[in-house]
Amino acid sequence: MSESFTDKAKDAAHKVAEKAKSVGHEASEKAHEVGHKISEKAHEVGHKIDEKAHELGHKAGEKAGEAKEWVKGKTHQAGEKVEQTGENIKKNS
């Protein structure tokens, strides 16, 4: 006896379901792989940003130190001028 149309339809439906399951599994694995790669790249970029921020912070600290020394020098110069002016006032009085 030959297979009935219903049996053939059930067999075809079963094959389609198996193929869909297989394709879905492959798509899921691919999505996981892509997600992992994106995560790795995001981590690398975050690390590079952290390094650059550290470098810029170091440079800013150096510039702040230079500015502090400049202010200290100018303050010292101003103090000397005030002292000289006071001495000149005493001499002229």
Secondary structure by P-SEA (a helix, b strand, c coil): ccccaaaaaaaaaaaaaaaaaaaaaaaaaaaaaaaaaaaaaaaaaaaaaaaaaaaaaaaaaaaaaaaaaaaaaaaaaaaaaaaaaaaaaaaac
